[in-house]
């Protein structure tokens, strides 16, 4: 849990379970939820919510990369016409 006191009253962030403690299925579920809510948080969330979103995304993606360093990479991913 972290506290932010930049402006106004303190805002306490409880960002959830430590990603290292999540099962593989739970890690994917959490990432899916973050990506699903990303645009809405970016466009309409208060600064505190966006800051929390950035932090949680970094935590979960870092854990994903640690667990799956040899993830399947599509070699055509950056060369396809979209």
C-alpha positions in Angstrom: 0.0 0.0 0.0 1.4 3.4 -0.9 0.2 6.9 0.0 0.3 10.0 -2.2 0.1 13.5 -0.7 0.9 15.7 -3.7 -2.3 17.7 -3.7 -5.1 17.7 -1.1 -5.8 14.8 1.2 -3.7 11.6 1.1 -4.8 9.0 -1.4 -4.0 5.4 -0.4 -3.4 2.9 -3.2 -4.0 -0.7 -2.5 -3.0 -2.2 -5.8 -3.8 -5.8 -5.1 -1.9 -9.0 -4.5 1.8 -9.1 -5.2 2.0 -10.4 -8.8 4.6 -13.0 -7.7 1.9 -14.6 -5.6 -0.6 -15.0 -8.5 -1.0 -18.2 -10.3 -0.5 -18.2 -14.1 -4.2 -18.0 -14.7 -4.7 -15.2 -12.2 -1.8 -13.2 -13.7 -3.4 -13.5 -17.2 -6.8 -12.5 -15.7 -5.4 -9.4 -14.0 -3.5 -8.4 -17.2 -6.7 -8.8 -19.3 -8.7 -6.7 -16.8 -6.1 -3.9 -16.9 -6.0 -3.9 -20.7 -9.8 -3.9 -20.9 -10.0 -0.8 -18.6 -6.9 1.0 -19.9 -8.5 3.5 -22.4 -11.4 4.4 -20.0 -8.9 5.1 -17.2 -6.7 7.1 -19.5 -9.5 9.2 -20.8 -11.8 9.6 -17.8 -10.0 8.5 -14.6 -8.7 11.0 -12.1 -4.9 11.4 -11.8 -4.8 9.0 -8.8 -6.5 6.2 -10.8 -4.2 6.7 -13.7 -1.2 6.6 -11.5 -2.4 3.4 -9.9 -3.1 1.9 -13.4 0.5 2.7 -14.5 2.0 1.2 -11.4 -0.2 -2.0 -11.5 0.5 -2.5 -15.2 4.2 -2.2 -14.7 4.1 -4.7 -11.8 2.0 -7.3 -13.7 3.9 -6.9 -17.0 7.3 -7.2 -15.2 6.1 -10.5 -13.5 4.8 -11.8 -16.9 8.2 -11.1 -18.5 10.1 -12.8 -15.6 7.9 -15.9 -15.9 7.8 -16.1 -19.7 11.1 -14.7 -21.1 10.8 -17.0 -24.0 7.3 -16.0 -24.9 6.0 -16.7 -28.3 6.9 -13.8 -30.6 5.2 -13.5 -34.0 8.1 -12.5 -36.3 5.6 -10.9 -38.7 4.0 -8.8 -36.0 5.6 -5.5 -36.9 5.6 -6.1 -40.6 1.9 -6.9 -41.2 -0.4 -4.4 -42.8 -3.0 -3.4 -40.3 
